[in-house]
Amino acid sequence: MYLYVVARDYGFAPNPFFGVCTLATCKPGIRKGASIGDYVIGTGRVPNRWRMVYWMRVEEATTYDEYWVDMRYRRKRPCFCGSLKQAYGDNIYRRQVPSGEWLQAASHHSFPDGKPNPVNVVHDTQVSRVLIGREFGYWGGTGPEIPEDLRGMCAVRGYRCNFAESKKARFLDWILTQDHHGCVGSPMDW
């Protein structure tokens, strides 16, 4: 189980749209370390510090190149001519053949004119791994309040992943008792 603070919530990282939750950018440590079956949990920032933004159970992990060409995730490519859901697509990286150079689609992580932002390219691509979950709950800024006895597990910076089994079990029990699953709220920053 990985817990972290979602510092900026635009529906980009995580991307909870089109029936699947993906973590394709940011949090390279989590994307590198999480295994199939692990839970990734994002909590709010001030003033929503003790609210859950989302949770997902990792069902699949893929590389950026595989994510880009997989027809199941084509709708996750950003498109600025549609809705906000489309504009904040996270399927933005692939390697140029034959050079192997990273290509970044015009997106939330590129410059406003659509040119690649090298800082984000370097940060995101240090781990070419996308986490995918179909079992998830996403509330954005309106998530359920985390019980007081579980708040000590929440990260302030970075992420946390080493917990006693009893604490993990308690947190997961609480998550799975929430009434709503899937995308049930809008991103905090919309």
mmCIF file of the C-alpha atoms, coordinates in Angstrom:
data_MODEL
# 
_entry.id   MODEL 
# 
loop_
_atom_site.group_PDB 
_atom_site.id 
_atom_site.type_symbol 
_atom_site.label_atom_id 
_atom_site.label_alt_id 
_atom_site.label_comp_id 
_atom_site.label_asym_id 
_atom_site.label_entity_id 
_atom_site.label_seq_id 
_atom_site.pdbx_PDB_ins_code 
_atom_site.Cartn_x 
_atom_site.Cartn_y 
_atom_site.Cartn_z 
_atom_site.occupancy 
_atom_site.B_iso_or_equiv 
_atom_site.pdbx_formal_charge 
_atom_site.auth_seq_id 
_atom_site.auth_comp_id 
_atom_site.auth_asym_id 
_atom_site.auth_atom_id 
_atom_site.pdbx_PDB_model_num 
ATOM 1   C CA . MET A 1 1   ? 0.000   0.000  0.000   1.00 0.00 ? 1   MET A CA 1 
ATOM 2   C CA . TYR A 1 2   ? 1.317   3.429  -1.025  1.00 0.00 ? 2   TYR A CA 1 
ATOM 3   C CA . LEU A 1 3   ? -0.061  6.677  0.433   1.00 0.00 ? 3   LEU A CA 1 
ATOM 4   C CA . TYR A 1 4   ? 0.798   10.156 -0.815  1.00 0.00 ? 4   TYR A CA 1 
ATOM 5   C CA . VAL A 1 5   ? -0.575  13.697 -0.969  1.00 0.00 ? 5   VAL A CA 1 
ATOM 6   C CA . VAL A 1 6   ? -2.092  14.724 -4.317  1.00 0.00 ? 6   VAL A CA 1 
ATOM 7   C CA . ALA A 1 7   ? -0.548  18.202 -4.447  1.00 0.00 ? 7   ALA A CA 1 
ATOM 8   C CA . ARG A 1 8   ? -2.234  19.228 -7.724  1.00 0.00 ? 8   ARG A CA 1 
ATOM 9   C CA . ASP A 1 9   ? -5.455  17.569 -8.801  1.00 0.00 ? 9   ASP A CA 1 
ATOM 10  C CA . TYR A 1 10  ? -6.517  18.191 -12.395 1.00 0.00 ? 10  TYR A CA 1 
ATOM 11  C CA . GLY A 1 11  ? -7.500  14.618 -13.220 1.00 0.00 ? 11  GLY A CA 1 
ATOM 12  C CA . PHE A 1 12  ? -4.085  14.143 -14.814 1.00 0.00 ? 12  PHE A CA 1 
ATOM 13  C CA . ALA A 1 13  ? -2.143  12.258 -12.133 1.00 0.00 ? 13  ALA A CA 1 
ATOM 14  C CA . PRO A 1 14  ? -4.115  10.248 -11.270 1.00 0.00 ? 14  PRO A CA 1 
ATOM 15  C CA . ASN A 1 15  ? -6.336  10.101 -14.328 1.00 0.00 ? 15  ASN A CA 1 
ATOM 16  C CA . PRO A 1 16  ? -9.661  8.523  -13.254 1.00 0.00 ? 16  PRO A CA 1 
ATOM 17  C CA . PHE A 1 17  ? -11.577 8.845  -16.505 1.00 0.00 ? 17  PHE A CA 1 
ATOM 18  C CA . PHE A 1 18  ? -13.067 6.462  -19.068 1.00 0.00 ? 18  PHE A CA 1 
ATOM 19  C CA . GLY A 1 19  ? -13.612 3.601  -16.615 1.00 0.00 ? 19  GLY A CA 1 
ATOM 20  C CA . VAL A 1 20  ? -10.014 3.095  -15.568 1.00 0.00 ? 20  VAL A CA 1 
ATOM 21  C CA . CYS A 1 21  ? -7.701  4.883  -13.135 1.00 0.00 ? 21  CYS A CA 1 
ATOM 22  C CA . THR A 1 22  ? -4.121  5.382  -14.279 1.00 0.00 ? 22  THR A CA 1 
ATOM 23  C CA . LEU A 1 23  ? -0.997  6.817  -12.716 1.00 0.00 ? 23  LEU A CA 1 
ATOM 24  C CA . ALA A 1 24  ? 1.252   7.557  -15.690 1.00 0.00 ? 24  ALA A CA 1 
ATOM 25  C CA . THR A 1 25  ? 3.147   10.676 -14.605 1.00 0.00 ? 25  THR A CA 1 
ATOM 26  C CA . CYS A 1 26  ? 4.600   12.065 -11.387 1.00 0.00 ? 26  CYS A CA 1 
ATOM 27  C CA . LYS A 1 27  ? 5.385   9.787  -8.432  1.00 0.00 ? 27  LYS A CA 1 
ATOM 28  C CA . PRO A 1 28  ? 8.154   7.757  -10.127 1.00 0.00 ? 28  PRO A CA 1 
ATOM 29  C CA . GLY A 1 29  ? 8.969   5.989  -6.852  1.00 0.00 ? 29  GLY A CA 1 
ATOM 30  C CA . ILE A 1 30  ? 5.435   4.650  -6.553  1.00 0.00 ? 30  ILE A CA 1 
ATOM 31  C CA . ARG A 1 31  ? 5.245   3.745  -10.243 1.00 0.00 ? 31  ARG A CA 1 
ATOM 32  C CA . LYS A 1 32  ? 8.538   1.846  -9.910  1.00 0.00 ? 32  LYS A CA 1 
ATOM 33  C CA . GLY A 1 33  ? 7.773   0.036  -6.672  1.00 0.00 ? 33  GLY A CA 1 
ATOM 34  C CA . ALA A 1 34  ? 4.091   -0.863 -6.802  1.00 0.00 ? 34  ALA A CA 1 
ATOM 35  C CA . SER A 1 35  ? 3.213   -4.441 -7.644  1.00 0.00 ? 35  SER A CA 1 
ATOM 36  C CA . ILE A 1 36  ? 0.070   -5.957 -9.103  1.00 0.00 ? 36  ILE A CA 1 
ATOM 37  C CA . GLY A 1 37  ? -2.490  -6.120 -6.292  1.00 0.00 ? 37  GLY A CA 1 
ATOM 38  C CA . ASP A 1 38  ? -1.022  -3.191 -4.343  1.00 0.00 ? 38  ASP A CA 1 
ATOM 39  C CA . TYR A 1 39  ? -3.168  -0.207 -3.420  1.00 0.00 ? 39  TYR A CA 1 
ATOM 40  C CA . VAL A 1 40  ? -2.222  3.385  -4.252  1.00 0.00 ? 40  VAL A CA 1 
ATOM 41  C CA . ILE A 1 41  ? -4.020  6.014  -2.188  1.00 0.00 ? 41  ILE A CA 1 
ATOM 42  C CA . GLY A 1 42  ? -3.933  9.757  -2.719  1.00 0.00 ? 42  GLY A CA 1 
ATOM 43  C CA . THR A 1 43  ? -4.988  12.106 0.057   1.00 0.00 ? 43  THR A CA 1 
ATOM 44  C CA . GLY A 1 44  ? -5.841  15.789 -0.119  1.00 0.00 ? 44  GLY A CA 1 
ATOM 45  C CA . ARG A 1 45  ? -3.733  18.833 0.507   1.00 0.00 ? 45  ARG A CA 1 
ATOM 46  C CA . VAL A 1 46  ? -4.711  21.699 2.797   1.00 0.00 ? 46  VAL A CA 1 
ATOM 47  C CA . PRO A 1 47  ? -7.621  22.463 3.280   1.00 0.00 ? 47  PRO A CA 1 
ATOM 48  C CA . ASN A 1 48  ? -8.663  18.878 2.406   1.00 0.00 ? 48  ASN A CA 1 
ATOM 49  C CA . ARG A 1 49  ? -5.727  17.340 4.263   1.00 0.00 ? 49  ARG A CA 1 
ATOM 50  C CA . TRP A 1 50  ? -7.696  14.519 5.851   1.00 0.00 ? 50  TRP A CA 1 
ATOM 51  C CA . ARG A 1 51  ? -9.808  13.605 2.845   1.00 0.00 ? 51  ARG A CA 1 
ATOM 52  C CA . MET A 1 52  ? -9.154  10.787 0.434   1.00 0.00 ? 52  MET A CA 1 
ATOM 53  C CA . VAL A 1 53  ? -8.836  12.012 -3.163  1.00 0.00 ? 53  VAL A CA 1 
ATOM 54  C CA . TYR A 1 54  ? -8.679  8.516  -4.644  1.00 0.00 ? 54  TYR A CA 1 
ATOM 55  C CA . TRP A 1 55  ? -7.632  4.919  -4.239  1.00 0.00 ? 55  TRP A CA 1 
ATOM 56  C CA . MET A 1 56  ? -6.843  2.301  -6.842  1.00 0.00 ? 56  MET A CA 1 
ATOM 57  C CA . ARG A 1 57  ? -5.859  -1.343 -6.805  1.00 0.00 ? 57  ARG A CA 1 
ATOM 58  C CA . VAL A 1 58  ? -3.037  -1.950 -9.287  1.00 0.00 ? 58  VAL A CA 1 
ATOM 59  C CA . GLU A 1 59  ? -4.307  -4.471 -11.807 1.00 0.00 ? 59  GLU A CA 1 
ATOM 60  C CA . GLU A 1 60  ? -1.792  -3.933 -14.570 1.00 0.00 ? 60  GLU A CA 1 
ATOM 61  C CA . ALA A 1 61  ? 1.488   -2.137 -15.215 1.00 0.00 ? 61  ALA A CA 1 
ATOM 62  C CA . THR A 1 62  ? 2.802   -1.259 -18.641 1.00 0.00 ? 62  THR A CA 1 
ATOM 63  C CA . THR A 1 63  ? 5.534   0.801  -20.273 1.00 0.00 ? 63  THR A CA 1 
ATOM 64  C CA . TYR A 1 64  ? 4.916   4.188  -21.862 1.00 0.00 ? 64  TYR A CA 1 
ATOM 65  C CA . ASP A 1 65  ? 5.382   2.751  -25.354 1.00 0.00 ? 65  ASP A CA 1 
ATOM 66  C CA . GLU A 1 66  ? 2.872   -0.052 -24.683 1.00 0.00 ? 66  GLU A CA 1 
ATOM 67  C CA . TYR A 1 67  ? 0.418   2.418  -23.125 1.00 0.00 ? 67  TYR A CA 1 
ATOM 68  C CA . TRP A 1 68  ? 0.658   4.700  -26.163 1.00 0.00 ? 68  TRP A CA 1 
ATOM 69  C CA . VAL A 1 69  ? -0.157  1.988  -28.729 1.00 0.00 ? 69  VAL A CA 1 
ATOM 70  C CA . ASP A 1 70  ? -2.735  0.039  -26.680 1.00 0.00 ? 70  ASP A CA 1 
ATOM 71  C CA . MET A 1 71  ? -6.143  0.792  -28.193 1.00 0.00 ? 71  MET A CA 1 
ATOM 72  C CA . ARG A 1 72  ? -7.799  0.423  -24.767 1.00 0.00 ? 72  ARG A CA 1 
ATOM 73  C CA . TYR A 1 73  ? -6.048  3.616  -23.643 1.00 0.00 ? 73  TYR A CA 1 
ATOM 74  C CA . ARG A 1 74  ? -6.295  5.759  -26.769 1.00 0.00 ? 74  ARG A CA 1 
ATOM 75  C CA . ARG A 1 75  ? -8.992  7.878  -25.040 1.00 0.00 ? 75  ARG A CA 1 
ATOM 76  C CA . LYS A 1 76  ? -6.395  8.707  -22.377 1.00 0.00 ? 76  LYS A CA 1 
ATOM 77  C CA . ARG A 1 77  ? -4.379  10.713 -24.923 1.00 0.00 ? 77  ARG A CA 1 
ATOM 78  C CA . PRO A 1 78  ? -4.910  14.453 -24.362 1.00 0.00 ? 78  PRO A CA 1 
ATOM 79  C CA . CYS A 1 79  ? -7.190  16.331 -26.724 1.00 0.00 ? 79  CYS A CA 1 
ATOM 80  C CA . PHE A 1 80  ? -7.666  20.068 -26.218 1.00 0.00 ? 80  PHE A CA 1 
ATOM 81  C CA . CYS A 1 81  ? -10.630 20.265 -28.585 1.00 0.00 ? 81  CYS A CA 1 
ATOM 82  C CA . GLY A 1 82  ? -12.943 18.368 -26.242 1.00 0.00 ? 82  GLY A CA 1 
ATOM 83  C CA . SER A 1 83  ? -13.922 18.203 -22.591 1.00 0.00 ? 83  SER A CA 1 
ATOM 84  C CA . LEU A 1 84  ? -11.705 18.737 -19.560 1.00 0.00 ? 84  LEU A CA 1 
ATOM 85  C CA . LYS A 1 85  ? -11.535 14.943 -19.202 1.00 0.00 ? 85  LYS A CA 1 
ATOM 86  C CA . GLN A 1 86  ? -10.010 14.782 -22.670 1.00 0.00 ? 86  GLN A CA 1 
ATOM 87  C CA . ALA A 1 87  ? -7.685  17.741 -22.123 1.00 0.00 ? 87  ALA A CA 1 
ATOM 88  C CA . TYR A 1 88  ? -6.106  16.149 -19.045 1.00 0.00 ? 88  TYR A CA 1 
ATOM 89  C CA . GLY A 1 89  ? -5.298  12.813 -20.659 1.00 0.00 ? 89  GLY A CA 1 
ATOM 90  C CA . ASP A 1 90  ? -2.145  11.218 -19.247 1.00 0.00 ? 90  ASP A CA 1 
ATOM 91  C CA . ASN A 1 91  ? -1.129  9.022  -22.210 1.00 0.00 ? 91  ASN A CA 1 
ATOM 92  C CA . ILE A 1 92  ? 1.586   11.454 -23.305 1.00 0.00 ? 92  ILE A CA 1 
ATOM 93  C CA . TYR A 1 93  ? 4.918   9.634  -23.658 1.00 0.00 ? 93  TYR A CA 1 
ATOM 94  C CA . ARG A 1 94  ? 6.474   7.332  -26.208 1.00 0.00 ? 94  ARG A CA 1 
ATOM 95  C CA . ARG A 1 95  ? 9.936   6.794  -27.635 1.00 0.00 ? 95  ARG A CA 1 
ATOM 96  C CA . GLN A 1 96  ? 10.913  8.005  -31.071 1.00 0.00 ? 96  GLN A CA 1 
ATOM 97  C CA . VAL A 1 97  ? 12.137  5.237  -33.337 1.00 0.00 ? 97  VAL A CA 1 
ATOM 98  C CA . PRO A 1 98  ? 15.011  4.632  -33.966 1.00 0.00 ? 98  PRO A CA 1 
ATOM 99  C CA . SER A 1 99  ? 16.680  7.277  -31.732 1.00 0.00 ? 99  SER A CA 1 
ATOM 100 C CA . GLY A 1 100 ? 14.924  6.257  -28.511 1.00 0.00 ? 100 GLY A CA 1 
ATOM 101 C CA . GLU A 1 101 ? 14.378  9.924  -27.613 1.00 0.00 ? 101 GLU A CA 1 
ATOM 102 C CA . TRP A 1 102 ? 11.309  10.600 -25.480 1.00 0.00 ? 102 TRP A CA 1 
ATOM 103 C CA . LEU A 1 103 ? 8.411   12.307 -27.217 1.00 0.00 ? 103 LEU A CA 1 
ATOM 104 C CA . GLN A 1 104 ? 5.901   14.231 -25.122 1.00 0.00 ? 104 GLN A CA 1 
ATOM 105 C CA . ALA A 1 105 ? 2.439   14.972 -26.508 1.00 0.00 ? 105 ALA A CA 1 
ATOM 106 C CA . ALA A 1 106 ? 0.942   18.430 -26.013 1.00 0.00 ? 106 ALA A CA 1 
ATOM 107 C CA . SER A 1 107 ? -0.513  18.037 -22.547 1.00 0.00 ? 107 SER A CA 1 
ATOM 108 C CA . HIS A 1 108 ? -0.793  19.293 -18.995 1.00 0.00 ? 108 HIS A CA 1 
ATOM 109 C CA . HIS A 1 109 ? 2.957   18.526 -18.642 1.00 0.00 ? 109 HIS A CA 1 
ATOM 110 C CA . SER A 1 110 ? 4.112   20.334 -21.784 1.00 0.00 ? 110 SER A CA 1 
ATOM 111 C CA . PHE A 1 111 ? 4.548   24.079 -22.251 1.00 0.00 ? 111 PHE A CA 1 
ATOM 112 C CA . PRO A 1 112 ? 1.355   26.066 -23.061 1.00 0.00 ? 112 PRO A CA 1 
ATOM 113 C CA . ASP A 1 113 ? 2.320   26.157 -26.750 1.00 0.00 ? 113 ASP A CA 1 
ATOM 114 C CA . GLY A 1 114 ? 2.474   22.338 -26.806 1.00 0.00 ? 114 GLY A CA 1 
ATOM 115 C CA . LYS A 1 115 ? 6.259   22.064 -26.917 1.00 0.00 ? 115 LYS A CA 1 
ATOM 116 C CA . PRO A 1 116 ? 7.782   19.438 -24.625 1.00 0.00 ? 116 PRO A CA 1 
ATOM 117 C CA . ASN A 1 117 ? 8.735   20.585 -21.145 1.00 0.00 ? 117 ASN A CA 1 
ATOM 118 C CA . PRO A 1 118 ? 12.154  18.968 -20.595 1.00 0.00 ? 118 PRO A CA 1 
ATOM 119 C CA . VAL A 1 119 ? 11.888  19.175 -16.794 1.00 0.00 ? 119 VAL A CA 1 
ATOM 120 C CA . ASN A 1 120 ? 8.690   17.105 -16.802 1.00 0.00 ? 120 ASN A CA 1 
ATOM 121 C CA . VAL A 1 121 ? 10.019  14.738 -19.466 1.00 0.00 ? 121 VAL A CA 1 
ATOM 122 C CA . VAL A 1 122 ? 13.108  13.939 -17.381 1.00 0.00 ? 122 VAL A CA 1 
ATOM 123 C CA . HIS A 1 123 ? 11.145  13.605 -14.136 1.00 0.00 ? 123 HIS A CA 1 
ATOM 124 C CA . ASP A 1 124 ? 8.329   11.441 -15.514 1.00 0.00 ? 124 ASP A CA 1 
ATOM 125 C CA . THR A 1 125 ? 10.403  9.171  -17.770 1.00 0.00 ? 125 THR A CA 1 
ATOM 126 C CA . GLN A 1 126 ? 12.931  8.175  -15.140 1.00 0.00 ? 126 GLN A CA 1 
ATOM 127 C CA . VAL A 1 127 ? 10.483  5.273  -14.714 1.00 0.00 ? 127 VAL A CA 1 
ATOM 128 C CA . SER A 1 128 ? 8.745   4.071  -17.893 1.00 0.00 ? 128 SER A CA 1 
ATOM 129 C CA . ARG A 1 129 ? 5.874   2.484  -16.046 1.00 0.00 ? 129 ARG A CA 1 
ATOM 130 C CA . VAL A 1 130 ? 2.155   3.214  -15.947 1.00 0.00 ? 130 VAL A CA 1 
ATOM 131 C CA . LEU A 1 131 ? -0.012  1.812  -13.151 1.00 0.00 ? 131 LEU A CA 1 
ATOM 132 C CA . ILE A 1 132 ? -3.534  0.813  -14.193 1.00 0.00 ? 132 ILE A CA 1 
ATOM 133 C CA . GLY A 1 133 ? -6.523  -0.046 -12.024 1.00 0.00 ? 133 GLY A CA 1 
ATOM 134 C CA . ARG A 1 134 ? -10.131 -0.805 -12.819 1.00 0.00 ? 134 ARG A CA 1 
ATOM 135 C CA . GLU A 1 135 ? -11.020 -1.190 -9.161  1.00 0.00 ? 135 GLU A CA 1 
ATOM 136 C CA . PHE A 1 136 ? -10.877 2.357  -7.790  1.00 0.00 ? 136 PHE A CA 1 
ATOM 137 C CA . GLY A 1 137 ? -12.683 5.226  -6.147  1.00 0.00 ? 137 GLY A CA 1 
ATOM 138 C CA . TYR A 1 138 ? -12.045 8.845  -7.118  1.00 0.00 ? 138 TYR A CA 1 
ATOM 139 C CA . TRP A 1 139 ? -13.698 11.814 -5.394  1.00 0.00 ? 139 TRP A CA 1 
ATOM 140 C CA . GLY A 1 140 ? -11.342 14.711 -6.118  1.00 0.00 ? 140 GLY A CA 1 
ATOM 141 C CA . GLY A 1 141 ? -11.893 17.374 -3.473  1.00 0.00 ? 141 GLY A CA 1 
ATOM 142 C CA . THR A 1 142 ? -15.042 15.831 -2.016  1.00 0.00 ? 142 THR A CA 1 
ATOM 143 C CA . GLY A 1 143 ? -13.630 12.540 -0.780  1.00 0.00 ? 143 GLY A CA 1 
ATOM 144 C CA . PRO A 1 144 ? -14.518 10.857 2.471   1.00 0.00 ? 144 PRO A CA 1 
ATOM 145 C CA . GLU A 1 145 ? -12.786 12.045 5.625   1.00 0.00 ? 145 GLU A CA 1 
ATOM 146 C CA . ILE A 1 146 ? -10.040 9.694  6.773   1.00 0.00 ? 146 ILE A CA 1 
ATOM 147 C CA . PRO A 1 147 ? -10.745 8.337  10.271  1.00 0.00 ? 147 PRO A CA 1 
ATOM 148 C CA . GLU A 1 148 ? -8.581  9.865  13.003  1.00 0.00 ? 148 GLU A CA 1 
ATOM 149 C CA . ASP A 1 149 ? -6.909  6.571  13.899  1.00 0.00 ? 149 ASP A CA 1 
ATOM 150 C CA . LEU A 1 150 ? -5.605  6.239  10.302  1.00 0.00 ? 150 LEU A CA 1 
ATOM 151 C CA . ARG A 1 151 ? -4.330  9.782  9.754   1.00 0.00 ? 151 ARG A CA 1 
ATOM 152 C CA . GLY A 1 152 ? -0.862  8.961  11.070  1.00 0.00 ? 152 GLY A CA 1 
ATOM 153 C CA . MET A 1 153 ? -0.342  6.745  8.006   1.00 0.00 ? 153 MET A CA 1 
ATOM 154 C CA . CYS A 1 154 ? -0.743  9.653  5.615   1.00 0.00 ? 154 CYS A CA 1 
ATOM 155 C CA . ALA A 1 155 ? 2.336   11.201 4.030   1.00 0.00 ? 155 ALA A CA 1 
ATOM 156 C CA . VAL A 1 156 ? 3.190   14.870 4.378   1.00 0.00 ? 156 VAL A CA 1 
ATOM 157 C CA . ARG A 1 157 ? 5.781   14.835 1.560   1.00 0.00 ? 157 ARG A CA 1 
ATOM 158 C CA . GLY A 1 158 ? 6.775   12.104 -0.847  1.00 0.00 ? 158 GLY A CA 1 
ATOM 159 C CA . TYR A 1 159 ? 4.967   8.881  -0.081  1.00 0.00 ? 159 TYR A CA 1 
ATOM 160 C CA . ARG A 1 160 ? 4.749   6.228  2.597   1.00 0.00 ? 160 ARG A CA 1 
ATOM 161 C CA . CYS A 1 161 ? 4.589   2.490  2.052   1.00 0.00 ? 161 CYS A CA 1 
ATOM 162 C CA . ASN A 1 162 ? 5.896   0.647  5.115   1.00 0.00 ? 162 ASN A CA 1 
ATOM 163 C CA . PHE A 1 163 ? 3.016   -0.078 7.449   1.00 0.00 ? 163 PHE A CA 1 
ATOM 164 C CA . ALA A 1 164 ? 2.187   -2.701 10.035  1.00 0.00 ? 164 ALA A CA 1 
ATOM 165 C CA . GLU A 1 165 ? -0.100  -5.362 8.555   1.00 0.00 ? 165 GLU A CA 1 
ATOM 166 C CA . SER A 1 166 ? -2.824  -4.511 11.071  1.00 0.00 ? 166 SER A CA 1 
ATOM 167 C CA . LYS A 1 167 ? -2.794  -0.834 10.023  1.00 0.00 ? 167 LYS A CA 1 
ATOM 168 C CA . LYS A 1 168 ? -2.871  -1.749 6.313   1.00 0.00 ? 168 LYS A CA 1 
ATOM 169 C CA . ALA A 1 169 ? -5.779  -4.103 6.905   1.00 0.00 ? 169 ALA A CA 1 
ATOM 170 C CA . ARG A 1 170 ? -7.680  -1.425 8.841   1.00 0.00 ? 170 ARG A CA 1 
ATOM 171 C CA . PHE A 1 171 ? -7.099  1.187  6.099   1.00 0.00 ? 171 PHE A CA 1 
ATOM 172 C CA . LEU A 1 172 ? -8.163  -1.208 3.337   1.00 0.00 ? 172 LEU A CA 1 
ATOM 173 C CA . ASP A 1 173 ? -11.258 -2.267 5.289   1.00 0.00 ? 173 ASP A CA 1 
ATOM 174 C CA . TRP A 1 174 ? -12.216 1.394  5.608   1.00 0.00 ? 174 TRP A CA 1 
ATOM 175 C CA . ILE A 1 175 ? -11.597 2.080  1.890   1.00 0.00 ? 175 ILE A CA 1 
ATOM 176 C CA . LEU A 1 176 ? -13.643 -0.864 0.728   1.00 0.00 ? 176 LEU A CA 1 
ATOM 177 C CA . THR A 1 177 ? -16.632 0.157  2.863   1.00 0.00 ? 177 THR A CA 1 
ATOM 178 C CA . GLN A 1 178 ? -17.006 3.492  1.045   1.00 0.00 ? 178 GLN A CA 1 
ATOM 179 C CA . ASP A 1 179 ? -20.285 3.646  -0.859  1.00 0.00 ? 179 ASP A CA 1 
ATOM 180 C CA . HIS A 1 180 ? -18.976 4.776  -4.235  1.00 0.00 ? 180 HIS A CA 1 
ATOM 181 C CA . HIS A 1 181 ? -16.526 3.213  -6.629  1.00 0.00 ? 181 HIS A CA 1 
ATOM 182 C CA . GLY A 1 182 ? -15.263 4.597  -9.925  1.00 0.00 ? 182 GLY A CA 1 
ATOM 183 C CA . CYS A 1 183 ? -15.087 8.284  -10.755 1.00 0.00 ? 183 CYS A CA 1 
ATOM 184 C CA . VAL A 1 184 ? -17.661 9.999  -8.557  1.00 0.00 ? 184 VAL A CA 1 
ATOM 185 C CA . GLY A 1 185 ? -16.262 13.522 -8.198  1.00 0.00 ? 185 GLY A CA 1 
ATOM 186 C CA . SER A 1 186 ? -14.451 16.254 -10.092 1.00 0.00 ? 186 SER A CA 1 
ATOM 187 C CA . PRO A 1 187 ? -10.783 17.172 -9.633  1.00 0.00 ? 187 PRO A CA 1 
ATOM 188 C CA . MET A 1 188 ? -10.079 19.708 -6.874  1.00 0.00 ? 188 MET A CA 1 
ATOM 189 C CA . ASP A 1 189 ? -8.387  22.123 -9.269  1.00 0.00 ? 189 ASP A CA 1 
ATOM 190 C CA . TRP A 1 190 ? -11.091 22.340 -11.941 1.00 0.00 ? 190 TRP A CA 1 
# 
